Amino acid sequence: MAGARASRGLPSECQAARGPSRNGRRRWRLAPLSGRLAASSLVLLVLVATMSEEVGSAEAVQGSGDEKCHYYAGGEVYPGEASRVPIKDHSLHLSKAKISKPAPDWEGTAVINGEFKELKLSDYEGKYLVFFFYPLDFTFVCPTEIIAFSDRIEEFRAIDAEVVACSVDSQFTHLAWINTQRRQGGLGPVKIPLLSDLTHQISKDYGVYLEDQGHALRGLFIIDDKKILRQITMNDLPVGRSVDETLRLVQAFQYTDKHGEVCPAGWKPGSETIIPDPAGKMKYFNKVN
């Protein structure tokens, strides 16, 4: 009777099983958990783990306190109000581009003056080259950069420099974008080549390719007349680059190449430079301070 009462006090999944009697008394042992209870327990554990992981991910995306979540939209990133799709962690491809080393070689099809032409880095040997990547055609910040460089290309050519823009879009997409009016988000006629990196190899070699998003960051590279890489600028997606600063940097590197002097912060043509030795630097510091 006591055994029966004990049995009734247990959950049905854990009812005691009768064992052989000893000294006239029944022995009771707990039966193994039924398959149904084991499965339920496993589901509960999985749900708890999943909820914990999602909470961690949300915290990682949103940041702390006054940081705003950034979102991915059509090839570019904007503050949280602009879109509802959160950007995932991305990984940049290992770069072959090293400052003061030969720039990674490249060749491909470009749109030049409305026509398809083969273009390669060696075509610019003997000149400075501003080689910049942008995410995608038919987007938002990208046309403003390309138009800005195109509109001022004569200033670069006046100092024996050229500009080439590159993205992972095809040459056909480039041409369609050029043939779209600017007031409709197109480029209209441009004076700089648009290079196609359809295989993504050029973007990977220069270390700007976002593996999980399939396009490049806003990388800008200044390559000198001997194909040596002199400067790298890498912008996150929402912010365009400065033509003024790029032009200033080309002028500064050209000055140091020619005169062997170095350019202080904010240097512009006609400003004071520094002779890079102990006596020479004192002459500069005494003059400007």
N, C-alpha and C positions, 0 to 999 in steps of 0.2 A: 504494500500500500504506500509506504513511504517512497519506494522506488518509483511508483507510478506518479506520485505527486511531483517528484523531482523531474521526471520526464516531461510532465505537462508544463513545468516552469521554463523550459528551454524553447528558443525559437524553433520553428518547424525545420529550418535548414540545418539546425545543429542538434536535433533530437538525439538523445543518447541511444546507443545500441546496446542490447543486453549481451553481457558476456556470461561465461560459465559461472555457476554459483560456487561460492566458497563458504564453508561453515553455515550453510543454509541461507546465506545472503546472496543476493544478486549483485554482481559488479557492473558498473555502468561506465561506458567510455563515450567520448564525443565522436560522432561520425565526421568524416572529412566534409569540408564545405561542398555544397552542391555546385554543379557547373554554372547554374544560374547566378548564385551569389558571387562566385569567383569572377564571372564575366562582368557583373555589375560593379564590383570593386575595381576591376581594371579600367572600365569606362570612366569611373569617377576619378581615378588617378590621372588618366589622359586629359580629362577636362580641366582639372586643376593645373596641370603642367602647361596646357595650351593657354589658359587664362593668364598665367604668370608670364609666359613668353610675350603675349600680346601687350600686356601692361608695360613690360620692359621696352618693347619696340616703340610703343606710343611715347614713352618718356624720352627715348633716344631721339625720335623725330622732332618732338615739340620743344625739346631743350628745357632750360630752367627759367622760371620767372618771366622776365620781360622779353626773352627771345621769341621771335615769331617763326612758326613753321614755314618752310619754303616748299613750293610745289613745282612739279614738272608739268609743263604745258607746251606741246607742239615744238619740242626741241630746245626750249629755253626754260629758265627757272624764274619764278616771280614770288613776291610775298604771298602769305597765306590767303589773302583776300581774292587773289586772281584766279585760283583754280582749286579743285577739290581732290586732285590726285597727288598723294605725297611722293616726293622724289625718293628713290631708293639709294642705298650706298652704292657708289660707283668705284671702279678701279681703273686707274690709268695704265695704259700699256707702257712697258719699260722703254725708256727713251734712248735712242742712239745719239741724240743731239747734245753735244757737250761744248760749253763755252771755251773758246780759244782752240778748238779742234775743228777739223774739216766738217762742214755741214753734211748731213746725210744726203746722198745723191737721190735724185728723183727725175722721173719723166712721165709724161702722160698727155692726154688730149685736153686742150684748153679752147675756150671760146675767145677769140681775139678779133675785134672789130666785126663781130657778127658772123665769123667763120670758124670752123673747126680746124685747129692746127696742132701738130705735135710740138710739145714744149719740154725742155729739160733744163736742169740747173746749169749745166755747162754753157748754155746759151748766154748766160749773164756773167761769164768770167771776164774780169777786167772792169766790172762795175759793182757798185754796192747794190744789194737786193733786199728789199723789205718783203718778206714772205709771211703772209698771215693766213691763219685758218679761222673759219667761222662755222657755226653749227649746221645750218640748213638754209636752203633757198626758200623763198616765200614765207619768211618769218618776220621778225619784228625789229630787233636791234640790228640784225645783219645788213639789211639794205642801207641803213644810215651810215654804217662804217664804209661799205664799198663805195657808195656815192661820194662820201667825204674824201676818201683817198683818190678816187677818180677825178674829182673836181680840182684837186691840187697836184695832179701828177706832174705838171710842168715845173713845179718847184723842186721836185725830186730829180727830174731829168736835168735841170739846170746845174745840179751838183753831181751829175753822172751816176744817178741812182735810178732804180726801177722798182715797181711794186707789182706783186702777184698775189691774188687771193685764191684760196683753195677750200673746197668742202668735199664731203663724200657723195654729193649729188652727181648725176651723170651730166655730160656735156649737153644733152638734149634738154634737161631741166634748166641748166644754166641759160641756154638760148631762149627757152620759153620765158624765163624770168626777165631777161634783157628785153624781150619783145613785149613785156607788160608795162603799161604806163606807170610812172612813179606815183601818181595820185591814186592808183589802184594797188599799191604795195609792190610794184615792180621796180626794176632798175632803170629802164630806159637805156639808151646808148651809154656805154661806159668805156673809159680809155685805158683800163687795165685788164690783163688777162684773168679769166676765171678758170682755174684748173680743176679737172675732175679727178677725184680720188675714189673711184667706185669700188676698188678692192680694199680700201682702208689702209693700205700698206704705208703710204706716205705719212698719214696721220699717226700710225703706230711708230714709225721710225722717229718721228719728231716728238713722241711722248704726249700727244694731246688727245689721243683717241679714248673715248669713254666706252669701255667694253660692253657694259650692260645697256647702254642707250643707243649705240650704233652711230655716233657722230662725234665730232671733235669739239674740244673747248676752244675758247678764244686765245689761241697761242699766236704770238708774233715774234718773228726771228729776223734779226739783222745780220746779213751775211756779207762779208767784205769782198773786195775785188779779187781776192785770192781764194775765195770759197771757204774762208774761215768764219766760224760762227762767233759773233761778237756780243750779241745781246739776246736775251729771251724775256718776253713779257707773257704772263699767263693770267688771263682774267677768268673769273667765274662767269657763268652764262648771262646774268642780267645786265652787265655793264659793258658798254662799248669802249673802244680805245681812242686815244687822242692822236690826231694827225700832227698837231703842233709838237707834242713830245717826241713822236717818232722821228720827225724831221730834225729836231734838235739833237737827238741821239746820233743820227747819221752824220750830221755836221761835226759833232764832237769827236766821234771816232775818226773821221777823215782828218780832222785837225791834228789829233795825236799821231796818226800815221805819218803825216807830212812833217810835223815840227818836232816830234819826240817829247813834247811837253804834255802835262796832264791837265784835265779840265775839272775844276772844283764844282761843288753843288750848284745847280741852276745855271751852269755856263751857257752862254749864247755867243754866236760869232761877234767878235770885237771885244769881248770881255777878257779880263785878266786870266792868264793860265799860270801853272806852277812848273818850274824846272824841278824834276824829281831827284834832287840830291839835297843834303843838309843845308848847304849854303843857299841854293836856289829857293828852297821853300821859305827861308827867312826873309828873302827879298820880297816874296809875295805877301807874307803875313805882315811885314812892316808897312807895306803899301796900302793894304786894305783895312788895317785895324788902327 
